[in-house]
């Protein structure tokens, strides 16, 4: 069963990273979101829930954050 608190944490940080308009804060927000996703993924793994809809959402989020990082590095 998914930990709703962990889910909300990574999802909230992901949304903040995606919506951040201040380029000075964007890099930090992306890093925070990536770390929260890794932590949540580890929790799902050790909890035995390796293939869930949340995990697929996290995979997509990690991919998009990677794109944001690549685009942002030109501007950061």
Secondary structure, DSSP 8 states (H G I E B T S, - for coil): ---HHHHHHHHHHHHHHHH---HHHHHHHHHHHHHHHHHHHHHHHHTT--S-HHHHHHHHHHHHHHHHHHHHHTT-
